[in-house]
């Protein structure tokens, strides 16, 4: 099991070691031991560009997951991108610690890579319940 943590926005700091351990806990909890992924913590601008290029939406978002399970490396399931600016805003709005919001978004992105969906109310309730269980 391998989790690569990448900080692409130098204006913020993250605890890479703690986030890697947290991501591995989510993978173990979902019985995805042996899987690997990249988690990229980035800016709103980067998220806007990714969202525009891959989803056709010219706006930023908090988390994007890209399934790459069809890659040449069978254990590699994909990449999760998280906007640190958005995480900070959402933490303030919800009166929760910034690190907790980063973990929530990390769990959310990983769950998407593992097949969870949140497009419909029942799916959203199930997925959000699962992500909250890891916090």
N, CA, C and O atoms as a MOPAC input file, in Angstrom:
PM7 MOZYME 1SCF
protein

 N      0.86100 1    -1.17200 1     0.00000 1
 C      0.00000 1     0.00000 1     0.00000 1
 C      0.90200 1     1.22700 1     0.00000 1
 O      1.79100 1     1.36700 1     0.84000 1
 N      0.65300 1     2.10600 1    -0.95500 1
 C      1.49700 1     3.28100 1    -1.10100 1
 C      0.63500 1     4.51600 1    -1.33800 1
 O     -0.24600 1     4.52300 1    -2.19800 1
 N      0.90400 1     5.54800 1    -0.56500 1
 C      0.21600 1     6.82000 1    -0.72500 1
 C      1.27100 1     7.89900 1    -0.89500 1
 O      2.08300 1     8.12800 1     0.00100 1
 N      1.25800 1     8.56000 1    -2.04100 1
 C      2.17600 1     9.67400 1    -2.28400 1
 C      1.43900 1    10.97600 1    -2.02300 1
 O      0.39100 1    11.24200 1    -2.61200 1
 N      1.99400 1    11.77200 1    -1.14400 1
 C      1.42000 1    13.07200 1    -0.79200 1
 C      2.24900 1    14.14000 1    -1.50200 1
 O      3.47300 1    14.17800 1    -1.37600 1
 N      1.55900 1    15.01100 1    -2.25500 1
 C      2.23400 1    16.06600 1    -3.01400 1
 C      1.60000 1    17.40100 1    -2.64900 1
 O      0.38300 1    17.56000 1    -2.74200 1
 N      2.41200 1    18.34800 1    -2.23900 1
 C      1.94400 1    19.70700 1    -1.95000 1
 C      2.37800 1    20.57900 1    -3.11000 1
 O      3.56600 1    20.85100 1    -3.28400 1
 N      1.40800 1    21.02000 1    -3.90800 1
 C      1.75800 1    21.84100 1    -5.07100 1
 C      1.47700 1    23.32100 1    -4.85100 1
 O      1.70000 1    24.13200 1    -5.74900 1
 N      0.99200 1    23.68000 1    -3.67300 1
 C      0.72400 1    25.08000 1    -3.35400 1
 C      1.55500 1    25.45700 1    -2.13200 1
 O      1.18000 1    25.15300 1    -1.00000 1
 N      2.69100 1    26.12400 1    -2.36900 1
 C      3.62100 1    26.47100 1    -1.30500 1
 C      3.10000 1    27.49000 1    -0.31400 1
 O      3.75800 1    27.75000 1     0.69300 1
 N      1.93700 1    28.07800 1    -0.56500 1
 C      1.37800 1    29.04400 1     0.37800 1
 C      0.80000 1    28.36600 1     1.61400 1
 O      0.49600 1    29.02700 1     2.60700 1
 N      0.65200 1    27.05400 1     1.55100 1
 C      0.04300 1    26.30200 1     2.64600 1
 C      1.02600 1    25.26700 1     3.16300 1
 O      2.00200 1    24.93000 1     2.49200 1
 N      0.76600 1    24.77600 1     4.33700 1
 C      1.55900 1    23.66700 1     4.85100 1
 C      0.60700 1    22.55000 1     5.24400 1
 O     -0.53500 1    22.79100 1     5.63600 1
 N      1.09400 1    21.33800 1     5.13400 1
 C      0.31400 1    20.16300 1     5.52400 1
 C      1.24900 1    19.21900 1     6.26300 1
 O      2.47100 1    19.31200 1     6.13900 1
 N      0.67400 1    18.32700 1     7.01800 1
 C      1.44100 1    17.29700 1     7.70500 1
 C      1.39400 1    16.04600 1     6.82600 1
 O      0.51700 1    15.19600 1     6.98400 1
 N      2.34000 1    15.94700 1     5.90800 1
 C      2.35000 1    14.85600 1     4.92300 1
 C      2.34200 1    13.48200 1     5.57200 1
 O      1.63000 1    12.58300 1     5.12300 1
 N      3.11600 1    13.32100 1     6.60500 1
 C      3.21400 1    12.01900 1     7.27100 1
 C      1.87100 1    11.60900 1     7.87500 1
 O      1.43400 1    10.46800 1     7.72200 1
 N      1.23500 1    12.53400 1     8.55100 1
 C     -0.06700 1    12.26700 1     9.16800 1
 C     -1.14300 1    11.99500 1     8.10500 1
 O     -1.96800 1    11.09700 1     8.26600 1
 N     -1.12500 1    12.77500 1     7.02500 1
 C     -2.12100 1    12.57500 1     5.96300 1
 C     -1.91300 1    11.24800 1     5.24000 1
 O     -2.88200 1    10.59400 1     4.85400 1
 N     -0.66900 1    10.85300 1     5.05600 1
 C     -0.38900 1     9.55400 1     4.44300 1
 C     -0.90600 1     8.42100 1     5.33000 1
 O     -1.52400 1     7.47600 1     4.84000 1
 N     -0.65100 1     8.52000 1     6.62800 1
 C     -1.13300 1     7.50200 1     7.56800 1
 C     -2.66500 1     7.45800 1     7.56600 1
 O     -3.25900 1     6.38100 1     7.60500 1
 N     -3.29800 1     8.63500 1     7.51800 1
 C     -4.76200 1     8.69900 1     7.48200 1
 C     -5.29700 1     8.04100 1     6.21100 1
 O     -6.23900 1     7.25100 1     6.27300 1
 N     -4.70400 1     8.36100 1     5.06200 1
 C     -5.14500 1     7.77600 1     3.79000 1
 C     -4.99700 1     6.25800 1     3.81000 1
 O     -5.86200 1     5.53900 1     3.30900 1
 N     -3.91700 1     5.77900 1     4.38100 1
 C     -3.71800 1     4.32700 1     4.48400 1
 C     -4.76500 1     3.68900 1     5.38700 1
 O     -5.20200 1     2.56500 1     5.14000 1
 N     -5.16400 1     4.40400 1     6.43200 1
 C     -6.22300 1     3.89600 1     7.31500 1
 C     -7.53800 1     3.76300 1     6.55300 1
 O     -8.27000 1     2.78900 1     6.73300 1
 N     -7.83500 1     4.74200 1     5.70300 1
 C     -9.04700 1     4.66300 1     4.87700 1
 C     -8.94500 1     3.46500 1     3.92900 1
 O     -9.90100 1     2.70100 1     3.79800 1
 N     -7.81800 1     3.30000 1     3.28300 1
 C     -7.63800 1     2.16400 1     2.37100 1
 C     -7.81000 1     0.83400 1     3.10600 1
 O     -8.48600 1    -0.06400 1     2.60500 1
 N     -7.20300 1     0.70100 1     4.29100 1
 C     -7.36500 1    -0.53200 1     5.06900 1
 C     -8.82300 1    -0.74500 1     5.44200 1
 O     -9.34200 1    -1.85600 1     5.34300 1
 N     -9.48000 1     0.32500 1     5.87200 1
 C    -10.88500 1     0.23900 1     6.27000 1
 C    -11.80400 1    -0.17800 1     5.12300 1
 O    -12.85700 1    -0.77700 1     5.34100 1
 N    -11.39200 1     0.14500 1     3.91300 1
 C    -12.18000 1    -0.20200 1     2.73000 1
 C    -11.67300 1    -1.48600 1     2.06500 1
 O    -12.07000 1    -1.82100 1     0.94900 1
 N    -10.81000 1    -2.17900 1     2.75700 1
 C    -10.24800 1    -3.43900 1     2.25800 1
 C     -9.54900 1    -3.26200 1     0.91200 1
 O     -9.66500 1    -4.08900 1     0.00700 1
 N     -8.82500 1    -2.16000 1     0.81900 1
 C     -8.07700 1    -1.85100 1    -0.40300 1
 C     -6.57300 1    -1.91300 1    -0.12400 1
 O     -5.78900 1    -1.14900 1    -0.68800 1
 N     -6.19800 1    -2.82400 1     0.74200 1
 C     -4.79200 1    -3.02100 1     1.06100 1
 C     -4.07700 1    -3.46100 1    -0.21800 1
 O     -4.59700 1    -4.27600 1    -0.98000 1
 N     -2.90600 1    -2.92700 1    -0.44000 1
 C     -2.16200 1    -3.25800 1    -1.64900 1
 C     -2.38900 1    -2.26000 1    -2.77700 1
 O     -1.73700 1    -2.34300 1    -3.81700 1
 N     -3.29400 1    -1.33400 1    -2.58300 1
 C     -3.56500 1    -0.30500 1    -3.58900 1
 C     -2.65700 1     0.89900 1    -3.34700 1
 O     -2.15600 1     1.09900 1    -2.24100 1
 N     -2.45600 1     1.68700 1    -4.38100 1
 C     -1.65600 1     2.89700 1    -4.24600 1
 C     -2.35300 1     4.05200 1    -4.95500 1
 O     -3.14800 1     3.85000 1    -5.87300 1
 N     -2.03600 1     5.26800 1    -4.50800 1
 C     -2.63500 1     6.46000 1    -5.08800 1
 C     -1.76400 1     7.66700 1    -4.78900 1
 O     -0.88000 1     7.62000 1    -3.93500 1
 N     -2.02900 1     8.74300 1    -5.50300 1
 C     -1.39600 1    10.03300 1    -5.26900 1
 C     -2.46400 1    10.98400 1    -4.74900 1
 O     -3.60100 1    10.98600 1    -5.22200 1
 N     -2.07800 1    11.79200 1    -3.76400 1
 C     -2.97000 1    12.84100 1    -3.27300 1
 C     -2.21500 1    14.15300 1    -3.43600 1
 O     -1.13800 1    14.34800 1    -2.87200 1
 N     -2.81100 1    15.04800 1    -4.22400 1
 C     -2.18100 1    16.32500 1    -4.53800 1
 C     -2.98200 1    17.43700 1    -3.87400 1
 O     -4.16100 1    17.62500 1    -4.17200 1
 N     -2.33500 1    18.17200 1    -2.97300 1
 C     -2.95500 1    19.30600 1    -2.28700 1
 C     -2.53000 1    20.55800 1    -3.05100 1
 O     -1.34100 1    20.85700 1    -3.15700 1
 N     -3.50700 1    21.28100 1    -3.58000 1
 C     -3.19800 1    22.34200 1    -4.53700 1
 C     -4.03100 1    23.59800 1    -4.28800 1
 O     -4.72400 1    23.71100 1    -3.27600 1
 N     -3.95100 1    24.53500 1    -5.22500 1
 C     -4.65100 1    25.82300 1    -5.13700 1
 C     -6.01800 1    25.76000 1    -5.82300 1
 O     -6.31300 1    24.83800 1    -6.58300 1
 N     -6.83300 1    26.76200 1    -5.53300 1
 C     -8.11700 1    26.91200 1    -6.22900 1
 C     -7.90400 1    27.06100 1    -7.73300 1
 O     -8.66600 1    26.51900 1    -8.53400 1
 N     -6.86100 1    27.80000 1    -8.10700 1
 C     -6.60700 1    28.01400 1    -9.53400 1
 C     -6.33400 1    26.69100 1   -10.24900 1
 O     -6.83300 1    26.45700 1   -11.35000 1
 N     -5.54800 1    25.84000 1    -9.62000 1
 C     -5.25700 1    24.53300 1   -10.20300 1
 C     -6.53100 1    23.69300 1   -10.30700 1
 O     -6.75700 1    23.01900 1   -11.31200 1
 N     -7.35400 1    23.73900 1    -9.27000 1
 C     -8.62000 1    22.98300 1    -9.27800 1
 C     -9.55400 1    23.50100 1   -10.37600 1
 O    -10.21600 1    22.71700 1   -11.05600 1
 N     -9.60100 1    24.81700 1   -10.54300 1
 C    -10.44700 1    25.38900 1   -11.59700 1
 C    -10.00700 1    24.86500 1   -12.96000 1
 O    -10.84100 1    24.48700 1   -13.78200 1
 N     -8.70300 1    24.84300 1   -13.19600 1
 C     -8.16600 1    24.36300 1   -14.46900 1
 C     -8.48900 1    22.87600 1   -14.67500 1
 O     -8.89900 1    22.48000 1   -15.76600 1
 N     -8.30900 1    22.06800 1   -13.65300 1
 C     -8.63800 1    20.64000 1   -13.76100 1
 C    -10.12500 1    20.43500 1   -14.00800 1
 O    -10.51500 1    19.62900 1   -14.85200 1
 N    -10.94700 1    21.16400 1   -13.27300 1
 C    -12.40200 1    21.04300 1   -13.40100 1
 C    -12.84900 1    21.47200 1   -14.79900 1
 O    -13.73100 1    20.85600 1   -15.39600 1
 N    -12.22500 1    22.54300 1   -15.31300 1
 C    -12.56700 1    23.01600 1   -16.65300 1
 C    -12.14300 1    21.99300 1   -17.70800 1
 O    -12.91300 1    21.64900 1   -18.60600 1
 N    -10.91300 1    21.51900 1   -17.58200 1
 C    -10.35900 1    20.61500 1   -18.58400 1
 C    -11.03700 1    19.24100 1   -18.59700 1
 O    -11.29600 1    18.69200 1   -19.66700 1
 N    -11.32200 1    18.68700 1   -17.42300 1
 C    -11.81300 1    17.31300 1   -17.36800 1
 C    -13.30400 1    17.17500 1   -17.10100 1
 O    -13.88600 1    16.13500 1   -17.40900 1
 N    -13.93300 1    18.19500 1   -16.53700 1
 C    -15.36200 1    18.11800 1   -16.21800 1
 C    -16.19200 1    19.14000 1   -16.98700 1
 O    -17.42200 1    19.10300 1   -16.93800 1
 N    -15.52800 1    20.05500 1   -17.69800 1
 C    -16.24100 1    21.06900 1   -18.46100 1
 C    -16.86200 1    22.16000 1   -17.61300 1
 O    -17.76600 1    22.86000 1   -18.07100 1
 N    -16.39300 1    22.31500 1   -16.38300 1
 C    -16.93300 1    23.32000 1   -15.46500 1
 C    -15.86300 1    24.36200 1   -15.16900 1
 O    -14.79600 1    24.02700 1   -14.65300 1
 N    -16.13800 1    25.61400 1   -15.48800 1
 C    -15.16100 1    26.68200 1   -15.28600 1
 C    -15.29800 1    27.26400 1   -13.88100 1
 O    -15.63900 1    28.43400 1   -13.70900 1
 N    -15.02600 1    26.42800 1   -12.88700 1
 C    -15.08900 1    26.85000 1   -11.49300 1
 C    -14.23400 1    25.91300 1   -10.66000 1
 O    -13.94300 1    24.78600 1   -11.06200 1
 N    -13.84400 1    26.39300 1    -9.51200 1
 C    -13.05800 1    25.56100 1    -8.61200 1
 C    -13.99300 1    24.63300 1    -7.85100 1
 O    -15.21200 1    24.80000 1    -7.88400 1
 N    -13.42500 1    23.67200 1    -7.17900 1
 C    -14.17800 1    22.76600 1    -6.31900 1
 C    -13.25500 1    22.32000 1    -5.20100 1
 O    -12.06400 1    22.63200 1    -5.23200 1
 N    -13.76400 1    21.60600 1    -4.22400 1
 C    -12.91700 1    21.22700 1    -3.10000 1
 C    -12.09800 1    19.96900 1    -3.34900 1
 O    -10.95000 1    19.89000 1    -2.91400 1
 N    -12.66200 1    18.98900 1    -4.03800 1
 C    -11.96000 1    17.72700 1    -4.25500 1
 C    -12.33400 1    17.13700 1    -5.61100 1
 O    -13.49800 1    17.16400 1    -6.01100 1
 N    -11.34900 1    16.61100 1    -6.30400 1
 C    -11.55800 1    15.88400 1    -7.56400 1
 C    -10.79100 1    14.57800 1    -7.48400 1
 O     -9.66100 1    14.53900 1    -6.99800 1
 N    -11.40900 1    13.51400 1    -7.96100 1
 C    -10.75700 1    12.20900 1    -8.00400 1
 C    -10.70900 1    11.72800 1    -9.44300 1
 O    -11.67900 1    11.84300 1   -10.19200 1
 N     -9.56200 1    11.18900 1    -9.80700 1
 C     -9.37000 1    10.67700 1   -11.16300 1
 C     -9.00600 1     9.19900 1   -11.08200 1
 O     -7.91400 1     8.83400 1   -10.64400 1
 N     -9.93500 1     8.36500 1   -11.50900 1
 C     -9.74000 1     6.91900 1   -11.50700 1
 C     -8.73000 1     6.54900 1   -12.57900 1
 O     -8.92800 1     6.84800 1   -13.75700 1
 N     -7.66900 1     5.91000 1   -12.18200 1
 C     -6.63200 1     5.47100 1   -13.11500 1
 C     -6.35900 1     3.98400 1   -12.92900 1
 O     -5.25300 1     3.50300 1   -13.17700 1
 N     -7.37900 1     3.27400 1   -12.49200 1
 C     -7.21100 1     1.84900 1   -12.21100 1
 C     -6.92500 1     1.03300 1   -13.45900 1
 O     -6.53400 1    -0.13000 1   -13.36000 1
 N     -7.11200 1     1.61900 1   -14.62700 1
 C     -6.79700 1     0.92400 1   -15.87600 1
 C     -5.35900 1     1.15700 1   -16.32200 1
 O     -4.98700 1     0.79500 1   -17.43800 1
 N     -4.55200 1     1.76000 1   -15.45500 1
 C     -3.16600 1     2.05100 1   -15.82300 1
 C     -2.35500 1     0.76500 1   -15.89800 1
 O     -2.83900 1    -0.31400 1   -15.55400 1
 N     -1.14300 1     0.89400 1   -16.34400 1
 C     -0.27700 1    -0.28400 1   -16.49000 1
 C      0.14800 1    -0.85700 1   -15.14100 1
 O      0.63000 1    -1.98800 1   -15.07300 1
 N     -0.02500 1    -0.09500 1   -14.08200 1
 C      0.29300 1    -0.58100 1   -12.74300 1
 C     -1.00600 1    -1.01300 1   -12.05800 1
 O     -1.79600 1    -0.15200 1   -11.67100 1
 N     -1.24800 1    -2.29800 1   -11.89800 1
 C     -2.53100 1    -2.79300 1   -11.39000 1
 C     -2.91500 1    -2.27500 1   -10.00500 1
 O     -4.10300 1    -2.11900 1    -9.72100 1
 N     -1.94900 1    -2.00800 1    -9.14800 1
 C     -2.27100 1    -1.55100 1    -7.79700 1
 C     -2.64200 1    -0.07200 1    -7.75300 1
 O     -3.26200 1     0.37800 1    -6.79000 1
 N     -2.27200 1     0.69400 1    -8.78800 1
 C     -2.50200 1     2.14200 1    -8.78700 1
 C     -3.96000 1     2.44300 1    -9.11600 1
 O     -4.44800 1     2.08400 1   -10.18700 1
 N     -4.66100 1     3.11100 1    -8.18000 1
 C     -6.08800 1     3.37100 1    -8.40000 1
 C     -6.38300 1     4.78400 1    -8.86700 1
 O     -7.46400 1     5.04000 1    -9.39600 1
 N     -5.44000 1     5.71700 1    -8.68400 1
 C     -5.69400 1     7.05100 1    -9.21700 1
 C     -5.11100 1     8.17700 1    -8.40300 1
 O     -4.21400 1     7.99600 1    -7.57900 1
 N     -5.67000 1     9.38000 1    -8.67300 1
 C     -5.19900 1    10.59400 1    -8.01600 1
 C     -6.37800 1    11.36700 1    -7.43200 1
 O     -7.46900 1    11.42000 1    -7.99900 1
 N     -6.10900 1    11.95600 1    -6.28300 1
 C     -7.07800 1    12.82600 1    -5.60800 1
 C     -6.44200 1    14.20700 1    -5.53200 1
 O     -5.29800 1    14.34400 1    -5.09900 1
 N     -7.18000 1    15.22800 1    -5.95100 1
 C     -6.73800 1    16.62200 1    -5.87000 1
 C     -7.62000 1    17.33500 1    -4.85300 1
 O     -8.84300 1    17.19700 1    -4.87500 1
 N     -6.99800 1    18.08900 1    -3.97400 1
 C     -7.72800 1    18.80500 1    -2.93000 1
 C     -7.26400 1    20.25500 1    -2.90000 1
 O     -6.06700 1    20.53400 1    -2.83300 1
 N     -8.22700 1    21.17700 1    -2.95100 1
 C     -7.92500 1    22.60100 1    -2.87100 1
 C     -7.75600 1    22.98600 1    -1.40700 1
 O     -8.69100 1    22.88400 1    -0.61300 1
 N     -6.55300 1    23.42700 1    -1.06100 1
 C     -6.29800 1    23.84600 1     0.30600 1
 C     -6.99000 1    25.16500 1     0.63200 1
 O     -7.38900 1    25.39000 1     1.77500 1
 N     -7.13300 1    26.03800 1    -0.36300 1
 C     -7.86200 1    27.29000 1    -0.14000 1
 C     -9.32800 1    26.99200 1     0.18100 1
 O     -9.90200 1    27.57500 1     1.10100 1
 N     -9.91700 1    26.09100 1    -0.57600 1
 C    -11.32100 1    25.73300 1    -0.35000 1
 C    -11.46700 1    25.04500 1     1.00000 1
 O    -12.42700 1    25.30400 1     1.72600 1
 N    -10.52500 1    24.17100 1     1.34400 1
 C    -10.57300 1    23.48000 1     2.64000 1
 C    -10.54200 1    24.49100 1     3.78600 1
 O    -11.26900 1    24.34600 1     4.76800 1
 N     -9.69900 1    25.51200 1     3.65500 1
 C     -9.60500 1    26.53200 1     4.70400 1
 C    -10.93200 1    27.29800 1     4.83500 1
 O    -11.41000 1    27.52900 1     5.94500 1
 N    -11.51800 1    27.68600 1     3.70000 1
 C    -12.80400 1    28.40400 1     3.73300 1
 C    -13.89700 1    27.54000 1     4.34600 1
 O    -14.66400 1    28.00600 1     5.18900 1
 N    -13.96600 1    26.28500 1     3.92400 1
 C    -15.02000 1    25.39200 1     4.42600 1
 C    -14.84300 1    25.11500 1     5.91700 1
 O    -15.82900 1    25.00300 1     6.64500 1
 N    -13.61400 1    25.00500 1     6.37100 1
 C    -13.36400 1    24.79900 1     7.79900 1
 C    -13.88100 1    25.99200 1     8.60400 1
 O    -14.52900 1    25.82300 1     9.63800 1
 N    -13.58500 1    27.20400 1     8.11500 1
 C    -14.07600 1    28.40700 1     8.80200 1
 C    -15.60500 1    28.45300 1     8.81000 1
 O    -16.21800 1    28.70800 1     9.84700 1
 N    -16.21300 1    28.20600 1     7.65100 1
 C    -17.67700 1    28.24500 1     7.53600 1
 C    -18.35200 1    27.23100 1     8.45300 1
 O    -19.41600 1    27.50300 1     9.00900 1
 N    -17.73600 1    26.07000 1     8.61000 1
 C    -18.33900 1    24.99600 1     9.40700 1
 C    -17.81700 1    24.94800 1    10.84400 1
 O    -18.17500 1    24.05700 1    11.61400 1
 N    -16.96300 1    25.92000 1    11.19500 1
 C    -16.43000 1    26.02900 1    12.55600 1
 C    -15.75100 1    24.73600 1    13.00800 1
 O    -15.99300 1    24.23300 1    14.10500 1
 N    -14.90200 1    24.22100 1    12.13400 1
 C    -14.14100 1    23.01100 1    12.44300 1
 C    -12.66300 1    23.27800 1    12.16900 1
 O    -12.33500 1    24.20600 1    11.43000 1
 N    -11.77800 1    22.49100 1    12.74500 1
 C    -10.35000 1    22.68900 1    12.48000 1
 C    -10.01000 1    22.43400 1    11.00300 1
 O    -10.56800 1    21.54700 1    10.35700 1
 N     -9.09800 1    23.22800 1    10.51100 1
 C     -8.63000 1    23.12300 1     9.11800 1
 C     -8.13000 1    21.70800 1     8.80400 1
 O     -8.45400 1    21.15400 1     7.75400 1
 N     -7.34600 1    21.12900 1     9.71000 1
 C     -6.81300 1    19.77600 1     9.47300 1
 C     -7.92900 1    18.74600 1     9.37500 1
 O     -7.81000 1    17.77700 1     8.62500 1
 N     -9.00500 1    18.94100 1    10.11700 1
 C    -10.14500 1    18.01600 1    10.04300 1
 C    -10.80500 1    18.09700 1     8.66500 1
 O    -11.18500 1    17.07600 1     8.09200 1
 N    -10.93500 1    19.29400 1     8.14600 1
 C    -11.54100 1    19.45200 1     6.81400 1
 C    -10.64900 1    18.83000 1     5.74400 1
 O    -11.14900 1    18.21900 1     4.80000 1
 N     -9.34000 1    18.98200 1     5.88400 1
 C     -8.43000 1    18.35400 1     4.92500 1
 C     -8.60000 1    16.83400 1     4.97100 1
 O     -8.63300 1    16.18200 1     3.92800 1
 N     -8.70600 1    16.27900 1     6.15600 1
 C     -8.90400 1    14.82400 1     6.28400 1
 C    -10.24200 1    14.39500 1     5.69000 1
 O    -10.33200 1    13.36400 1     5.02500 1
 N    -11.26900 1    15.18600 1     5.93400 1
 C    -12.59200 1    14.86200 1     5.38700 1
 C    -12.52500 1    14.80200 1     3.85800 1
 O    -13.03100 1    13.86200 1     3.24500 1
 N    -11.90400 1    15.79800 1     3.25800 1
 C    -11.80100 1    15.82900 1     1.80100 1
 C    -10.91800 1    14.70400 1     1.28500 1
 O    -11.17100 1    14.15300 1     0.21300 1
 N     -9.89100 1    14.36400 1     2.03700 1
 C     -9.01200 1    13.25600 1     1.65900 1
 C     -9.80700 1    11.95100 1     1.64200 1
 O     -9.73600 1    11.19400 1     0.67400 1
 N    -10.55600 1    11.68900 1     2.70000 1
 C    -11.38200 1    10.47800 1     2.76200 1
 C    -12.39600 1    10.48000 1     1.62600 1
 O    -12.60400 1     9.45700 1     0.97400 1
 N    -13.02300 1    11.61400 1     1.38900 1
 C    -14.03500 1    11.73500 1     0.33400 1
 C    -13.43700 1    11.36600 1    -1.03300 1
 O    -14.02500 1    10.58900 1    -1.78600 1
 N    -12.28700 1    11.92100 1    -1.33500 1
 C    -11.64400 1    11.63800 1    -2.61100 1
 C    -11.26500 1    10.18200 1    -2.77200 1
 O    -11.45100 1     9.59900 1    -3.84000 1
 N    -10.73200 1     9.59100 1    -1.71200 1
 C    -10.36000 1     8.17100 1    -1.76500 1
 C    -11.59100 1     7.30200 1    -1.96700 1
 O    -11.56400 1     6.36000 1    -2.75800 1
 N    -12.66500 1     7.61100 1    -1.26200 1
 C    -13.89800 1     6.82400 1    -1.41400 1
 C    -14.41400 1     6.88800 1    -2.84600 1
 O    -14.91000 1     5.89000 1    -3.37000 1
 N    -14.30200 1     8.05000 1    -3.48200 1
 C    -14.68900 1     8.14400 1    -4.89100 1
 C    -13.85100 1     7.19100 1    -5.74000 1
 O    -14.38600 1     6.50800 1    -6.61400 1
 N    -12.54600 1     7.14100 1    -5.49100 1
 C    -11.68200 1     6.23500 1    -6.25800 1
 C    -12.07400 1     4.77600 1    -6.05600 1
 O    -11.86600 1     3.93700 1    -6.93200 1
 N    -12.64200 1     4.48700 1    -4.89100 1
 C    -13.02100 1     3.10700 1    -4.57700 1
 C    -14.45700 1     2.77900 1    -4.98300 1
 O    -14.98600 1     1.72600 1    -4.62500 1
 N    -15.08100 1     3.68900 1    -5.73200 1
 C    -16.39500 1     3.38800 1    -6.29300 1
 C    -17.58800 1     4.02100 1    -5.62300 1
 O    -18.70900 1     3.85900 1    -6.10500 1
 N    -17.39700 1     4.73400 1    -4.53600 1
 C    -18.52000 1     5.40600 1    -3.87800 1
 C    -18.96400 1     6.58100 1    -4.73300 1
 O    -18.14100 1     7.24000 1    -5.36800 1
 N    -20.24500 1     6.83900 1    -4.74900 1
 C    -20.82200 1     7.95200 1    -5.49500 1
 C    -21.67800 1     8.79000 1    -4.55000 1
 O    -22.12900 1     8.31400 1    -3.50800 1
 N    -21.89000 1    10.04700 1    -4.93400 1
 C    -22.71600 1    10.93300 1    -4.11100 1
 C    -23.67200 1    11.77400 1    -4.96000 1
 O    -24.06400 1    12.87200 1    -4.56500 1
 N    -24.03500 1    11.25300 1    -6.11100 1
 C    -24.92100 1    11.98100 1    -7.01700 1
 C    -26.37600 1    11.99700 1    -6.58400 1
 O    -27.10100 1    12.94600 1    -6.87900 1
 N    -26.79800 1    10.97800 1    -5.90300 1
 C    -28.18500 1    10.88100 1    -5.42300 1
 C    -28.19000 1    10.88700 1    -3.89900 1
 O    -27.18900 1    10.55700 1    -3.26300 1
 N    -29.31000 1    11.26100 1    -3.33100 1
 C    -29.40300 1    11.43600 1    -1.88500 1
 C    -28.98000 1    10.17600 1    -1.11900 1
 O    -28.20400 1    10.27600 1    -0.16900 1
 N    -29.46300 1     9.01500 1    -1.50500 1
 C    -29.12500 1     7.78500 1    -0.79300 1
 C    -27.62700 1     7.48400 1    -0.89900 1
 O    -27.00800 1     7.04800 1     0.07100 1
 N    -27.05100 1     7.71700 1    -2.07700 1
 C    -25.61300 1     7.50900 1    -2.25300 1
 C    -24.82300 1     8.48300 1    -1.38400 1
 O    -23.84100 1     8.10800 1    -0.74300 1
 N    -25.26800 1     9.73400 1    -1.37300 1
 C    -24.58600 1    10.77900 1    -0.60600 1
 C    -24.61200 1    10.44100 1     0.88600 1
 O    -23.59700 1    10.57400 1     1.57000 1
 N    -25.76000 1    10.00800 1     1.38900 1
 C    -25.87100 1     9.65600 1     2.80900 1
 C    -24.91800 1     8.51300 1     3.14500 1
 O    -24.22400 1     8.55900 1     4.16100 1
 N    -24.88500 1     7.50400 1     2.30800 1
 C    -24.00700 1     6.35700 1     2.53400 1
 C    -22.53200 1     6.76500 1     2.49000 1
 O    -21.74800 1     6.39400 1     3.36400 1
 N    -22.16600 1     7.53100 1     1.46100 1
 C    -20.77500 1     7.92900 1     1.30100 1
 C    -20.33000 1     8.85400 1     2.42600 1
 O    -19.25600 1     8.66700 1     2.99800 1
 N    -21.14300 1     9.84300 1     2.74100 1
 C    -20.76600 1    10.79700 1     3.77500 1
 C    -20.67900 1    10.12000 1     5.14100 1
 O    -19.82100 1    10.46500 1     5.95300 1
 N    -21.54800 1     9.17500 1     5.38900 1
 C    -21.47600 1     8.42000 1     6.63200 1
 C    -20.16700 1     7.65800 1     6.73500 1
 O    -19.53600 1     7.60600 1     7.79000 1
 N    -19.77600 1     7.07200 1     5.61800 1
 C    -18.51400 1     6.31700 1     5.56900 1
 C    -17.32500 1     7.25300 1     5.78200 1
 O    -16.42400 1     6.93200 1     6.55700 1
 N    -17.30700 1     8.40200 1     5.10900 1
 C    -16.17500 1     9.31200 1     5.25300 1
 C    -16.08900 1     9.84100 1     6.67800 1
 O    -14.99300 1     9.98100 1     7.22000 1
 N    -17.22200 1    10.13400 1     7.28400 1
 C    -17.21700 1    10.65000 1     8.65100 1
 C    -16.72800 1     9.60100 1     9.64500 1
 O    -16.15600 1     9.94200 1    10.68000 1
 N    -16.95100 1     8.33600 1     9.33600 1
 C    -16.49400 1     7.26700 1    10.24200 1
 C    -14.97700 1     7.24100 1    10.36200 1
 O    -14.44400 1     6.75500 1    11.35900 1
 N    -14.28100 1     7.75400 1     9.36100 1
 C    -12.81500 1     7.78400 1     9.41000 1
 C    -12.26500 1     8.98300 1    10.17800 1
 O    -11.07900 1     9.01500 1    10.50900 1
 N    -13.09900 1     9.95000 1    10.45900 1
 C    -12.64000 1    11.13200 1    11.19500 1
 C    -12.68700 1    10.86500 1    12.68300 1
 O    -12.33800 1    11.73900 1    13.47800 1

